[in-house]
Amino acid sequence: MLDPIVAFFTRVFELIGRAIGIFISWLIWPFVAFRNWLRGKGWFIKIPVFAVLLLIVLSYMYLFYITQFWSTGDEDYVAAYKFEEVTTGVGEQLADNSCQQSAVVTVAADLIDFNVNQTVWTPSNPLYKAGFMFFWDWKDTPFFDNKAAFQLGVNQVLRRTSIELVDRLGRVRGTSSINTNLQKARESINYREDAWFLTFSPPFLQPSTQARLRDGRQNLLDFNEELKVCRADFDARADNLLQFFDRITGDIGATSEILQRRMEAANFTGFDARADDRFWFTYGQLYGYYGILSAARADFHEVAVQRQLGSVWDRIDEQFRDALTTKPPFIANSSNSSMVKSHLDSIGFDLLRVRANLVEMRDILDR
């Protein structure tokens, strides 16, 4: 009685084994063909070929290292700046006749340093750009894209901040000239995020993203030096802070929309190859804005005190710290009916909490 059932499952497993064998044969066929071609060649050809293969293997080992062994750093990194001790408005004269530097500019420069000096900038790596098997972007796979997504999230914060520094904060009421260092910093920070120093277009050499970001960091530091000797402007007015909040809430809102579209594609299993890079991009954005907004509180100290923003700002700082403690080893994007936790839903909720309090502070400033 059981013989037909046993025969059926035997046949099924035979077909599965045959399919696996065909797939493996297809997968290793190029290597077998290459070995057969190389077998009859002399050492004049074999040595360069082996050198190229060794270079490729070492490059992939390096890519594995920089994408798998990385850290988001200290999630409470803002505490080291001791912004709560700053009582002098940016640009105001100090006891030693120097002027107060900008905390926002300092944090922005440090975030660049964290992204490209303290670690390796991943999006420009040629093998990362080439993708899996040279035709499938790493961001569309569950592998190798988390660090790059985090760095791009931080860089998005830097881009927004550099634009606001040039357009409003680093000049007086929009009528003064644009600061040269801030203008150069904006151009460098808004440079292509995946540029390597070699390109297929003439003259085949270009500045890499890392080099341009380092230039932008130096320009920011130079601007702060100008502030220190009282030769630059920083317009710490309430309407400028309101506009800055507007820009940040718009940026956060765009990210929440991306998360929402990704969550609409969730399934019962929670597995989603795109969920991890969406999560870590959002995490990087929260990481960057935590520092920038804490620094803005120091730069706009008088405005924050006069408009009584302290309690709401404290709440935002607490929300940032809570959000940044979430570092799951695996990112799941599950549907509402699943028993698996959706990490996109969690970080999206944290993102909207921050945005809601920014809107509240913006409304207080607008009264």
Secondary structure as GFF3:
##gff-version 3
##sequence-region A 1 367
A	DSSP	alpha_helix	3	39	.	.	.	ID=ss1
A	DSSP	alpha_helix	43	68	.	.	.	ID=ss2
A	DSSP	three_ten_helix	77	81	.	.	.	ID=ss3
A	DSSP	three_ten_helix	83	85	.	.	.	ID=ss4
A	DSSP	alpha_helix	103	116	.	.	.	ID=ss5
A	DSSP	alpha_helix	126	130	.	.	.	ID=ss6
A	DSSP	three_ten_helix	138	140	.	.	.	ID=ss7
A	DSSP	alpha_helix	146	164	.	.	.	ID=ss8
A	DSSP	pi_helix	165	169	.	.	.	ID=ss9
A	DSSP	alpha_helix	180	189	.	.	.	ID=ss10
A	DSSP	alpha_helix	209	228	.	.	.	ID=ss11
A	DSSP	alpha_helix	238	263	.	.	.	ID=ss12
A	DSSP	alpha_helix	275	299	.	.	.	ID=ss13
A	DSSP	alpha_helix	301	306	.	.	.	ID=ss14
A	DSSP	alpha_helix	310	324	.	.	.	ID=ss15
A	DSSP	alpha_helix	343	366	.	.	.	ID=ss16
###
